[in-house]
Amino acid sequence: MLDIEHQTRLAWDTYGKHHLERATPLPEVERISWGPAANGPGDALLGDVEGLRVLDIGCGPGRHAAHLARTYGAQVDGVDASLSQIERARARYPDVPDLRLVHADAVEYLGTTAPYDVIYSLSTFHFLDPHRLLPALSTAVKPGGRLYFTVLHTNSAGDGPASTVTPRPEILRLAGGDDPTVHMWVLTPELWEDLLVTYGFRVRGITVLDAPEKNNHASYRLFQVHRPTRITARPRTAKPPVAHAAVGVGAVLLGPEGLLLGRHRLGTRELPGGTVEPGESLHEAVVRELAEETGLCADPADVRLLGMFLDQVGDVVRITFGALVTHWQGEPADQPGESVGDWRWWPLDALPPDLFECSAQILTTWRPDLPIDHAPARFSPITDPHTTASASSQP
């Protein structure tokens, strides 16, 4: 994403040079223009800023930052990644008291400066990756401080926001010059709010700002946000997450006749195990899966976790916990409705081919001398698998 942001920065630098060369006249502002509509909330939205530290992210030619410093006595810093834009601002406002203009990447600057009472941004946030910007803002706004920003919701052609954190190309129009391409994160208000809450903010209000022209579909959203003075826990959402991870267990049972393996209906041989269900511990998951698949009974106290295996299949992150069951009761038998059956004890020196990959990973960690080849997985030990006692059955 940094490459995309760098391209956008170069485009804005071209934009600034374009206007420097043309000496484009810019009138002074008498109030903050939050969006395309002239009837927006203006300065009043910020509240009293006299004597406060205020930051303008993406200050451009510096008109709004200078207005706040001169009119309200705020200590205003303006930061912009475009050198030509900062040069425009410095040439225009060389000696405004309490105004400081900084050429820097906004995120890098936020990581080095003292926290601010108020941070605002006029149509700049959507040029920065939210997952890079918002963590930096979470420490750059003082506890109890305020954050205000406008972002694009629908462009002039009527293209609306996305529900995923994905940038898209937009054209930056230049009068009499080339039109460079920039990239923007145009997100739904709901997604913006979820991201803000994730990084410790609370949204107080969202204002719709539509372009006044009938044939112009451009619409912006103005966010009023604050950072709580105390850290609060966010309730979990009832909305189910997008499937992206699978957590399972695999159990090693070594009896007098060898290692217990079953045959999956797809043909692979594998250890007893399966997916961890909500609300149960890993030990409980091993005991439940063992009973469901083989009919064997065990106690969670007799389950010893070997460690965690982490790998990925396609877009799914797969997490598997290997375990050794040291005692159990009963004889393994096929269970109705289960996808694995034909349970047999296999001598360690005569294991069958076509082992399930997760089972193979667990077995070679438990016994590195076993001649099993498989795809690698990242292993994090919980107990030393090489010194764990062998299992045994009980009558």
KEKE-3310 file (N, C-alpha, C; in steps of 0.2 Angstrom, whole numbers, plus 5000, padded with zeros to 4 digits):
npx = (5004:5010:5017:5006:5002:5013:5013:5001:5005:5015:5007:4999:5010:5013:5001:5002:5014:5009:4999:5007:5015:5006:5002:4990:4976:4970:4957:4956:4950:4935:4928:4929:4928:4920:4915:4908:4896:4890:4884:4888:4894:4904:4916:4911:4909:4921:4922:4928:4944:4954:4971:4973:4982:4982:4980:4981:4979:4985:4986:4988:4988:4987:4977:4966:4972:4979:4969:4962:4973:4975:4962:4957:4967:4973:4985:4992:4997:5001:5002:5009:5011:5016:5028:5027:5015:5017:5026:5019:5010:5019:5025:5014:5010:5021:5023:5013:5007:5009:5007:5013:5021:5023:5033:5030:5027:5011:5008:5020:5024:5015:5019:5030:5027:5021:5005:4989:4976:4966:4962:4961:4954:4953:4945:4956:4959:4955:4965:4975:4980:4969:4972:4985:4985:4975:4980:4991:4985:4978:4986:4990:4980:4975:4969:4952:4953:4948:4943:4941:4935:4933:4927:4927:4911:4903:4908:4909:4904:4895:4899:4899:4903:4915:4913:4924:4941:4949:4958:4954:4956:4956:4953:4963:4959:4966:4967:4970:4981:4990:4980:4983:4983:4976:4975:4962:4954:4938:4926:4912:4901:4898:4909:4920:4917:4918:4931:4937:4932:4939:4952:4951:4943:4928:4913:4904:4895:4889:4889:4880:4886:4882:4886:4880:4876:4865:4868:4879:4886:4893:4897:4900:4906:4906:4914:4913:4922:4929:4942:4941:4942:4944:4949:4939:4930:4925:4909:4906:4901:4886:4886:4891:4908:4918:4923:4939:4948:4952:4951:4958:4959:4970:4973:4984:4985:4993:4993:4995:4995:4999:4998:4983:4973:4961:4951:4947:4932:4937:4948:4960:4971:4970:4972:4962:4951:4946:4936:4937:4924:4913:4916:4922:4936:4953:4957:4945:4939:4947:4943:4929:4929:4936:4927:4916:4920:4926:4921:4928:4932:4938:4947:4948:4959:4968:4973:4987:4993:5003:5007:5005:5001:5003:4998:4993:4980:4975:4965:4962:4968:4975:4974:4981:4980:4990:4989:4992:4984:4984:4977:4963:4946:4938:4935:4940:4928:4918:4907:4890:4886:4898:4913:4925:4931:4933:4943:4959:4973:4990:5006:5021:5032:5026:5017:5003:5002:4997:4994:4984:4987:4988:4988:5000:5009:5008:5012:5026:5031:5029:5036:5050:5058:5050:5047:5040:5034:5029:5020:5028:5024:5022:5027:5023:5028:5020:5021:5036:5037:5044:5047:5036:5026:5021:5005:4992:4979:4964:4955)
npy = (4994:5006:5009:5013:5024:5032:5035:5042:5053:5059:5062:5073:5081:5085:5091:5103:5109:5112:5122:5131:5135:5141:5151:5151:5160:5161:5163:5170:5160:5162:5154:5136:5125:5111:5102:5100:5107:5123:5126:5120:5114:5123:5133:5131:5118:5113:5118:5127:5132:5140:5143:5129:5114:5111:5101:5101:5089:5085:5098:5106:5121:5128:5137:5135:5131:5143:5152:5147:5149:5163:5168:5162:5160:5148:5135:5130:5117:5112:5099:5091:5079:5083:5092:5103:5108:5112:5122:5131:5135:5140:5151:5159:5161:5167:5172:5170:5171:5157:5147:5133:5125:5109:5099:5082:5065:5060:5050:5046:5058:5059:5049:5055:5067:5077:5073:5079:5091:5093:5086:5088:5085:5089:5081:5072:5060:5049:5046:5039:5024:5016:5007:5010:5023:5025:5018:5027:5039:5035:5037:5050:5058:5067:5059:5061:5070:5077:5073:5077:5074:5074:5063:5055:5049:5046:5048:5061:5054:5046:5034:5023:5020:5007:4991:4985:4986:4993:5001:5012:5018:5035:5050:5065:5080:5093:5109:5113:5104:5088:5074:5067:5050:5046:5036:5030:5027:5023:5021:5013:5022:5014:5005:5014:5018:5006:5003:5015:5013:5001:5005:5013:5024:5034:5037:5052:5058:5058:5067:5071:5078:5084:5088:5104:5105:5100:5090:5084:5071:5070:5066:5068:5063:5068:5066:5066:5064:5056:5053:5043:5047:5037:5020:5009:4993:4986:4980:4964:4961:4955:4951:4938:4934:4935:4920:4914:4907:4891:4881:4867:4850:4836:4820:4809:4792:4779:4763:4746:4739:4747:4763:4773:4775:4781:4779:4791:4796:4801:4794:4796:4792:4795:4804:4803:4817:4835:4849:4863:4868:4882:4889:4878:4870:4866:4854:4848:4848:4838:4827:4826:4825:4813:4804:4805:4801:4788:4782:4780:4784:4797:4807:4825:4828:4819:4822:4829:4843:4845:4855:4870:4870:4880:4884:4887:4886:4890:4904:4901:4902:4889:4882:4870:4860:4848:4834:4822:4808:4800:4791:4780:4773:4759:4752:4756:4760:4761:4775:4780:4791:4798:4804:4798:4782:4764:4761:4757:4749:4753:4747:4757:4755:4752:4760:4766:4772:4788:4798:4810:4827:4836:4826:4820:4830:4832:4819:4818:4828:4823:4811:4812:4803:4796:4790:4800:4810:4827:4843:4858:4866:4879:4877:4878:4874:4867:4858:4848:4837:4826:4820:4817:4805:4788:4783:4773:4761:4759:4747)
npz = (5000:5003:4991:4983:4990:4989:4975:4974:4982:4974:4963:4969:4972:4959:4956:4965:4959:4947:4950:4956:4945:4937:4945:4953:4958:4975:4986:5002:5016:5026:5034:5039:5026:5025:5015:4999:4999:5003:5014:5025:5042:5046:5056:5069:5072:5077:5090:5105:5102:5106:5111:5110:5105:5088:5073:5056:5044:5029:5024:5012:5003:5014:5019:5028:5040:5043:5044:5056:5066:5065:5068:5079:5089:5090:5092:5078:5068:5051:5041:5026:5013:5001:4994:4985:4988:5002:4999:4993:5003:5013:5006:5005:5018:5027:5040:5050:5067:5078:5068:5060:5047:5040:5030:5027:5028:5033:5042:5047:5053:5063:5072:5078:5085:5098:5107:5101:5104:5096:5080:5063:5046:5029:5017:5015:5022:5014:5006:5012:5018:5029:5039:5041:5045:5055:5067:5070:5073:5084:5095:5093:5096:5110:5125:5127:5117:5101:5084:5068:5051:5033:5021:5004:4998:4987:4971:4957:4946:4951:4957:4971:4988:4995:5003:5008:5014:5003:4991:4977:4960:4956:4946:4946:4942:4932:4927:4910:4910:4912:4918:4933:4940:4956:4971:4981:4997:4997:5007:5015:5027:5038:5038:5040:5053:5060:5059:5065:5079:5081:5083:5094:5095:5096:5088:5086:5078:5061:5046:5031:5016:5002:4985:4978:4965:4952:4943:4948:4956:4967:4984:5001:5017:5034:5048:5065:5079:5094:5106:5119:5137:5146:5144:5136:5135:5120:5115:5108:5092:5085:5072:5061:5058:5043:5036:5039:5046:5053:5067:5075:5082:5085:5090:5098:5101:5108:5110:5116:5104:5095:5085:5085:5071:5059:5044:5033:5023:5011:5009:5016:5029:5046:5062:5077:5079:5076:5073:5084:5095:5099:5115:5122:5130:5123:5128:5131:5119:5112:5120:5117:5103:5102:5108:5099:5087:5089:5100:5111:5128:5138:5150:5152:5160:5157:5145:5136:5129:5115:5106:5095:5078:5063:5048:5031:5019:5004:5006:5019:5036:5045:5060:5071:5085:5092:5102:5116:5121:5136:5144:5142:5140:5134:5117:5101:5089:5074:5072:5070:5057:5056:5047:5047:5050:5051:5061:5067:5075:5072:5070:5074:5066:5054:5048:5038:5021:5014:5024:5032:5031:5042:5053:5050:5052:5066:5071:5067:5074:5087:5086:5079:5073:5064:5048:5039:5026:5023:5020:5027:5043:5054:5070:5087:5103:5117:5127:5129:5116:5115:5126:5132:5140:5135:5129:5136:5137:5148:5157)
capx = (5000:5015:5018:5000:5002:5018:5010:4996:5009:5018:5001:4998:5015:5012:4995:5005:5018:5004:4996:5013:5017:5000:5000:4983:4974:4966:4954:4956:4944:4932:4926:4931:4923:4921:4914:4906:4891:4892:4880:4891:4894:4909:4921:4908:4910:4927:4921:4933:4951:4959:4976:4974:4986:4978:4984:4978:4982:4984:4984:4988:4990:4987:4972:4962:4976:4981:4962:4961:4978:4974:4955:4955:4972:4975:4992:4990:5002:4999:5007:5007:5017:5018:5033:5025:5009:5019:5030:5013:5008:5025:5025:5008:5009:5027:5024:5007:5009:5007:5006:5019:5019:5028:5033:5031:5021:5007:5008:5027:5024:5011:5023:5036:5025:5017:4998:4985:4969:4961:4965:4955:4957:4948:4945:4963:4960:4954:4971:4979:4978:4966:4976:4992:4983:4971:4984:4995:4980:4975:4990:4992:4975:4975:4963:4947:4953:4943:4945:4936:4937:4928:4930:4922:4907:4901:4911:4904:4901:4890:4902:4898:4909:4916:4912:4930:4946:4952:4959:4952:4959:4952:4957:4964:4958:4970:4965:4976:4987:4988:4976:4986:4978:4977:4971:4958:4950:4931:4923:4905:4902:4898:4916:4924:4915:4921:4939:4938:4931:4944:4958:4950:4939:4920:4910:4899:4891:4891:4885:4880:4888:4881:4887:4874:4874:4860:4871:4885:4884:4898:4894:4905:4903:4909:4914:4914:4925:4933:4945:4938:4947:4946:4949:4933:4929:4919:4905:4906:4896:4882:4887:4896:4914:4920:4927:4946:4952:4950:4955:4956:4964:4972:4975:4989:4984:4997:4992:5000:4996:5002:4995:4976:4972:4955:4951:4942:4929:4940:4953:4966:4972:4971:4971:4955:4951:4941:4936:4935:4918:4913:4915:4925:4944:4956:4957:4938:4938:4950:4939:4923:4930:4938:4921:4911:4923:4929:4917:4932:4930:4944:4946:4952:4965:4973:4975:4993:4994:5010:5009:5001:5004:5000:4999:4988:4977:4971:4964:4961:4973:4973:4978:4979:4983:4992:4988:4993:4980:4988:4973:4956:4942:4934:4938:4938:4923:4915:4902:4886:4886:4905:4916:4931:4929:4938:4948:4964:4980:4995:5013:5024:5036:5022:5011:5000:5003:4992:4991:4981:4993:4988:4990:5007:5013:5008:5016:5033:5033:5029:5041:5054:5061:5045:5049:5034:5036:5023:5022:5030:5020:5025:5026:5024:5027:5017:5026:5041:5033:5049:5048:5029:5025:5017:4999:4990:4972:4962:4949)
capy = (5000:5012:5011:5017:5031:5036:5037:5048:5059:5062:5066:5079:5086:5088:5096:5109:5112:5115:5129:5136:5138:5145:5156:5151:5164:5157:5168:5168:5157:5165:5148:5130:5122:5104:5098:5104:5111:5130:5127:5115:5117:5128:5133:5130:5111:5112:5121:5132:5129:5145:5140:5122:5111:5108:5098:5100:5084:5087:5106:5109:5128:5131:5142:5134:5131:5150:5155:5145:5152:5170:5170:5159:5160:5141:5133:5126:5114:5109:5094:5089:5075:5086:5098:5109:5111:5116:5128:5136:5138:5144:5157:5163:5163:5166:5175:5170:5168:5150:5143:5129:5121:5104:5094:5076:5060:5062:5044:5046:5064:5057:5045:5058:5073:5076:5072:5085:5092:5093:5085:5088:5084:5091:5077:5069:5054:5044:5045:5035:5017:5017:5002:5013:5030:5026:5017:5032:5044:5033:5040:5057:5062:5066:5056:5067:5075:5077:5071:5078:5073:5072:5058:5054:5044:5045:5053:5065:5050:5042:5028:5024:5017:5000:4988:4982:4991:4992:5007:5012:5024:5041:5055:5071:5085:5098:5113:5114:5100:5081:5072:5061:5046:5045:5030:5032:5022:5026:5016:5015:5025:5008:5002:5019:5018:5000:5004:5020:5009:4996:5009:5016:5030:5034:5042:5056:5060:5058:5072:5070:5084:5083:5093:5107:5105:5094:5085:5082:5066:5070:5067:5067:5061:5072:5062:5069:5058:5058:5048:5043:5048:5030:5014:5005:4987:4986:4974:4960:4961:4948:4949:4933:4936:4931:4914:4915:4903:4885:4878:4860:4846:4830:4816:4803:4787:4774:4757:4740:4736:4753:4769:4773:4779:4779:4780:4796:4794:4803:4789:4797:4789:4801:4803:4806:4824:4839:4857:4865:4871:4888:4888:4872:4871:4862:4847:4846:4846:4832:4821:4826:4822:4806:4800:4806:4797:4782:4779:4779:4789:4800:4813:4830:4828:4814:4825:4833:4847:4845:4862:4872:4870:4885:4884:4890:4882:4895:4909:4899:4900:4883:4881:4863:4858:4841:4831:4815:4805:4796:4785:4780:4767:4756:4749:4760:4757:4766:4779:4783:4798:4801:4804:4794:4775:4759:4762:4751:4750:4752:4748:4763:4754:4749:4765:4766:4778:4793:4801:4817:4831:4838:4820:4819:4835:4830:4813:4819:4832:4819:4806:4815:4797:4792:4791:4803:4817:4831:4850:4861:4870:4883:4874:4882:4869:4868:4853:4844:4831:4820:4817:4815:4798:4785:4782:4766:4760:4756:4743)
capz = (5000:5003:4984:4980:4993:4986:4968:4976:4984:4968:4960:4973:4970:4952:4957:4968:4955:4942:4952:4957:4939:4935:4950:4953:4964:4980:4991:5009:5019:5031:5038:5036:5021:5026:5009:4993:5001:5006:5020:5030:5049:5047:5062:5075:5073:5081:5097:5107:5101:5108:5115:5110:5099:5083:5068:5050:5040:5022:5024:5005:5003:5021:5020:5034:5046:5044:5047:5063:5070:5066:5070:5086:5093:5091:5090:5072:5063:5045:5038:5020:5010:4994:4995:4982:4992:5007:4997:4991:5010:5016:5002:5007:5026:5030:5047:5054:5073:5080:5063:5058:5041:5040:5024:5030:5027:5039:5047:5050:5057:5069:5076:5081:5088:5104:5105:5099:5107:5090:5073:5057:5039:5024:5011:5014:5025:5010:5002:5016:5020:5036:5044:5043:5047:5062:5073:5072:5076:5091:5100:5092:5099:5117:5129:5128:5112:5096:5078:5063:5045:5028:5016:4999:4999:4980:4966:4953:4941:4955:4960:4978:4993:4995:5010:5010:5015:4997:4987:4970:4956:4954:4942:4949:4937:4932:4921:4906:4911:4912:4924:4936:4944:4963:4974:4987:5001:4998:5011:5018:5034:5043:5039:5043:5060:5063:5059:5071:5085:5082:5085:5101:5094:5097:5083:5089:5072:5053:5042:5024:5013:4995:4980:4977:4958:4951:4939:4951:4961:4973:4991:5006:5024:5039:5054:5072:5083:5100:5109:5126:5142:5148:5139:5137:5131:5115:5115:5102:5087:5083:5065:5060:5054:5037:5037:5037:5050:5056:5073:5076:5087:5083:5096:5097:5106:5107:5114:5115:5097:5090:5085:5082:5065:5055:5037:5031:5018:5006:5008:5020:5036:5051:5070:5079:5080:5072:5074:5091:5096:5104:5123:5125:5130:5119:5131:5131:5112:5111:5123:5113:5096:5102:5109:5094:5081:5090:5105:5117:5133:5141:5154:5150:5164:5153:5138:5136:5123:5112:5104:5090:5071:5060:5041:5027:5013:5001:5010:5026:5040:5048:5066:5073:5091:5093:5109:5117:5126:5140:5147:5139:5141:5129:5111:5096:5084:5070:5075:5065:5054:5056:5041:5048:5053:5050:5066:5068:5078:5067:5073:5072:5060:5048:5047:5031:5017:5013:5030:5032:5032:5049:5057:5048:5055:5073:5072:5066:5080:5093:5085:5073:5069:5060:5041:5036:5023:5023:5020:5033:5047:5060:5077:5094:5108:5123:5131:5125:5113:5114:5133:5135:5141:5130:5131:5138:5138:5154:5157)
cpx = (5004:5016:5012:5000:5007:5016:5005:5000:5012:5013:5000:5004:5015:5006:4998:5009:5014:5001:5002:5015:5012:4999:4993:4980:4969:4963:4955:4949:4941:4929:4928:4926:4924:4919:4911:4900:4893:4889:4882:4891:4899:4913:4917:4908:4916:4927:4927:4940:4956:4965:4978:4979:4982:4982:4979:4982:4980:4982:4984:4991:4990:4982:4968:4966:4978:4975:4961:4966:4976:4967:4954:4961:4974:4982:4992:4996:4998:5004:5004:5013:5019:5022:5030:5019:5012:5023:5025:5011:5013:5025:5020:5008:5016:5028:5018:5009:5006:5005:5013:5017:5025:5027:5034:5025:5017:5008:5015:5027:5020:5015:5029:5033:5021:5009:4995:4979:4964:4965:4959:4959:4951:4949:4953:4963:4959:4960:4976:4976:4975:4970:4983:4990:4980:4975:4988:4991:4978:4980:4992:4986:4975:4969:4958:4948:4948:4946:4939:4938:4932:4931:4924:4918:4904:4904:4906:4901:4896:4893:4902:4904:4909:4915:4918:4936:4951:4953:4956:4955:4954:4956:4957:4964:4962:4968:4971:4982:4985:4984:4979:4981:4981:4973:4968:4954:4943:4927:4916:4906:4902:4905:4920:4923:4918:4928:4940:4937:4936:4950:4957:4946:4932:4918:4904:4893:4894:4886:4886:4881:4888:4883:4880:4872:4870:4864:4878:4883:4888:4895:4900:4902:4908:4909:4917:4916:4929:4936:4943:4944:4949:4945:4943:4933:4923:4915:4906:4900:4892:4883:4892:4902:4915:4925:4934:4950:4949:4954:4953:4961:4965:4975:4979:4987:4988:4996:4997:5001:4998:4998:4988:4975:4965:4956:4945:4939:4932:4946:4959:4966:4973:4970:4964:4956:4946:4941:4934:4929:4918:4912:4919:4933:4946:4956:4950:4936:4941:4946:4933:4924:4932:4931:4916:4914:4924:4925:4922:4931:4937:4942:4950:4959:4970:4975:4981:4994:5001:5012:5004:5005:5000:5002:4993:4986:4973:4971:4962:4967:4971:4978:4976:4983:4984:4991:4990:4988:4983:4984:4966:4953:4939:4938:4936:4933:4920:4908:4897:4886:4893:4908:4922:4929:4935:4945:4953:4970:4985:5002:5017:5029:5033:5016:5009:5002:4997:4989:4989:4987:4994:4991:4998:5012:5014:5012:5023:5036:5034:5035:5045:5057:5056:5047:5043:5036:5029:5025:5023:5024:5024:5023:5028:5023:5024:5020:5031:5038:5038:5050:5041:5028:5020:5010:4997:4982:4970:4956:4943)
cpy = (5006:5014:5015:5024:5035:5039:5043:5054:5062:5065:5073:5084:5089:5093:5103:5112:5116:5122:5134:5139:5143:5151:5157:5155:5160:5162:5166:5165:5161:5160:5142:5127:5114:5099:5102:5108:5117:5130:5122:5118:5122:5127:5130:5122:5110:5114:5126:5129:5134:5142:5133:5120:5108:5106:5098:5095:5085:5094:5109:5116:5131:5136:5141:5134:5138:5153:5153:5148:5159:5172:5168:5158:5152:5140:5128:5123:5111:5105:5092:5085:5078:5092:5104:5112:5115:5122:5133:5139:5142:5151:5162:5166:5162:5168:5175:5167:5161:5146:5140:5125:5116:5100:5087:5071:5060:5056:5045:5052:5062:5053:5048:5064:5071:5076:5079:5085:5091:5091:5085:5087:5085:5086:5074:5062:5048:5042:5041:5029:5017:5013:5005:5020:5030:5023:5023:5038:5042:5035:5047:5061:5061:5063:5062:5071:5073:5076:5073:5077:5072:5067:5057:5048:5042:5050:5056:5060:5045:5035:5028:5020:5009:4997:4984:4987:4990:4999:5006:5018:5029:5046:5062:5076:5091:5103:5115:5110:5092:5079:5066:5057:5045:5038:5032:5026:5025:5020:5018:5018:5019:5006:5007:5018:5012:5000:5009:5016:5004:4999:5014:5022:5029:5039:5045:5058:5060:5063:5071:5077:5082:5089:5097:5107:5099:5088:5082:5077:5066:5071:5065:5065:5065:5068:5066:5064:5060:5052:5048:5044:5042:5025:5010:4999:4988:4980:4970:4960:4955:4946:4944:4935:4932:4925:4914:4910:4897:4882:4871:4856:4839:4826:4810:4798:4781:4768:4752:4738:4741:4759:4769:4777:4776:4781:4785:4793:4796:4799:4790:4794:4795:4799:4805:4813:4828:4846:4858:4869:4877:4886:4882:4873:4866:4855:4844:4844:4840:4826:4821:4822:4814:4801:4800:4801:4790:4778:4778:4785:4791:4805:4819:4831:4823:4816:4830:4836:4847:4852:4864:4872:4876:4885:4887:4886:4887:4901:4908:4898:4894:4882:4874:4862:4851:4839:4824:4813:4800:4790:4786:4774:4765:4754:4754:4756:4763:4769:4781:4790:4801:4800:4800:4787:4770:4760:4756:4754:4749:4752:4754:4761:4751:4754:4765:4772:4783:4796:4808:4821:4834:4832:4819:4824:4834:4824:4814:4824:4828:4814:4808:4809:4794:4795:4794:4810:4821:4839:4853:4865:4873:4880:4878:4877:4871:4864:4850:4838:4825:4817:4816:4807:4795:4784:4775:4766:4758:4752:4746)
cpz = (5000:4996:4981:4984:4990:4979:4969:4978:4978:4963:4963:4972:4964:4952:4959:4963:4949:4944:4954:4951:4936:4939:4952:4959:4969:4985:4998:5012:5025:5036:5035:5032:5021:5020:5004:4994:5005:5013:5026:5037:5051:5053:5068:5077:5078:5089:5098:5106:5103:5113:5114:5104:5094:5077:5062:5045:5033:5021:5017:5006:5009:5023:5027:5040:5048:5047:5054:5068:5070:5069:5078:5091:5095:5089:5084:5069:5057:5042:5031:5017:5004:4996:4991:4985:4998:5005:4995:4998:5013:5013:5004:5014:5029:5038:5051:5061:5075:5074:5061:5052:5040:5033:5027:5028:5034:5045:5051:5055:5064:5074:5080:5085:5094:5103:5104:5103:5101:5084:5068:5051:5034:5018:5010:5017:5020:5005:5006:5018:5028:5041:5045:5047:5054:5068:5075:5075:5083:5097:5099:5094:5106:5120:5130:5122:5106:5089:5073:5056:5040:5023:5010:5000:4992:4976:4961:4948:4945:4957:4968:4982:4992:5002:5012:5010:5009:4993:4980:4967:4955:4950:4945:4943:4937:4926:4917:4906:4911:4919:4927:4939:4951:4965:4980:4990:5002:5001:5014:5025:5039:5044:5042:5051:5064:5064:5065:5078:5086:5085:5091:5100:5095:5092:5086:5084:5065:5050:5035:5021:5005:4991:4978:4969:4956:4947:4942:4957:4967:4979:4996:5013:5029:5045:5060:5077:5089:5103:5117:5131:5146:5143:5141:5132:5126:5115:5108:5098:5086:5076:5064:5056:5048:5038:5035:5041:5052:5061:5074:5081:5083:5088:5094:5103:5104:5112:5113:5108:5092:5091:5082:5076:5062:5048:5036:5024:5011:5004:5012:5026:5041:5058:5071:5080:5076:5075:5082:5091:5100:5111:5126:5125:5125:5121:5130:5123:5110:5114:5119:5107:5097:5104:5103:5088:5083:5096:5111:5122:5137:5145:5152:5154:5161:5146:5139:5129:5121:5110:5098:5083:5067:5052:5037:5021:5010:5005:5017:5030:5045:5054:5069:5080:5091:5100:5110:5123:5130:5143:5143:5141:5135:5123:5106:5091:5080:5073:5069:5063:5054:5049:5041:5052:5051:5055:5068:5072:5073:5071:5070:5066:5054:5047:5039:5028:5017:5019:5029:5034:5039:5054:5056:5052:5063:5075:5072:5071:5086:5092:5079:5069:5064:5053:5037:5033:5022:5022:5027:5036:5052:5066:5083:5099:5114:5129:5127:5123:5114:5121:5136:5135:5136:5133:5133:5139:5145:5153:5159)
residu = (MET:LEU:ASP:ILE:GLU:HIS:GLN:THR:ARG:LEU:ALA:TRP:ASP:THR:TYR:GLY:LYS:HIS:HIS:LEU:GLU:ARG:ALA:THR:PRO:LEU:PRO:GLU:VAL:GLU:ARG:ILE:SER:TRP:GLY:PRO:ALA:ALA:ASN:GLY:PRO:GLY:ASP:ALA:LEU:LEU:GLY:ASP:VAL:GLU:GLY:LEU:ARG:VAL:LEU:ASP:ILE:GLY:CYS:GLY:PRO:GLY:ARG:HIS:ALA:ALA:HIS:LEU:ALA:ARG:THR:TYR:GLY:ALA:GLN:VAL:ASP:GLY:VAL:ASP:ALA:SER:LEU:SER:GLN:ILE:GLU:ARG:ALA:ARG:ALA:ARG:TYR:PRO:ASP:VAL:PRO:ASP:LEU:ARG:LEU:VAL:HIS:ALA:ASP:ALA:VAL:GLU:TYR:LEU:GLY:THR:THR:ALA:PRO:TYR:ASP:VAL:ILE:TYR:SER:LEU:SER:THR:PHE:HIS:PHE:LEU:ASP:PRO:HIS:ARG:LEU:LEU:PRO:ALA:LEU:SER:THR:ALA:VAL:LYS:PRO:GLY:GLY:ARG:LEU:TYR:PHE:THR:VAL:LEU:HIS:THR:ASN:SER:ALA:GLY:ASP:GLY:PRO:ALA:SER:THR:VAL:THR:PRO:ARG:PRO:GLU:ILE:LEU:ARG:LEU:ALA:GLY:GLY:ASP:ASP:PRO:THR:VAL:HIS:MET:TRP:VAL:LEU:THR:PRO:GLU:LEU:TRP:GLU:ASP:LEU:LEU:VAL:THR:TYR:GLY:PHE:ARG:VAL:ARG:GLY:ILE:THR:VAL:LEU:ASP:ALA:PRO:GLU:LYS:ASN:ASN:HIS:ALA:SER:TYR:ARG:LEU:PHE:GLN:VAL:HIS:ARG:PRO:THR:ARG:ILE:THR:ALA:ARG:PRO:ARG:THR:ALA:LYS:PRO:PRO:VAL:ALA:HIS:ALA:ALA:VAL:GLY:VAL:GLY:ALA:VAL:LEU:LEU:GLY:PRO:GLU:GLY:LEU:LEU:LEU:GLY:ARG:HIS:ARG:LEU:GLY:THR:ARG:GLU:LEU:PRO:GLY:GLY:THR:VAL:GLU:PRO:GLY:GLU:SER:LEU:HIS:GLU:ALA:VAL:VAL:ARG:GLU:LEU:ALA:GLU:GLU:THR:GLY:LEU:CYS:ALA:ASP:PRO:ALA:ASP:VAL:ARG:LEU:LEU:GLY:MET:PHE:LEU:ASP:GLN:VAL:GLY:ASP:VAL:VAL:ARG:ILE:THR:PHE:GLY:ALA:LEU:VAL:THR:HIS:TRP:GLN:GLY:GLU:PRO:ALA:ASP:GLN:PRO:GLY:GLU:SER:VAL:GLY:ASP:TRP:ARG:TRP:TRP:PRO:LEU:ASP:ALA:LEU:PRO:PRO:ASP:LEU:PHE:GLU:CYS:SER:ALA:GLN:ILE:LEU:THR:THR:TRP:ARG:PRO:ASP:LEU:PRO:ILE:ASP:HIS:ALA:PRO:ALA:ARG:PHE:SER:PRO:ILE:THR:ASP:PRO:HIS:THR:THR:ALA:SER:ALA:SER:SER:GLN:PRO)
# end
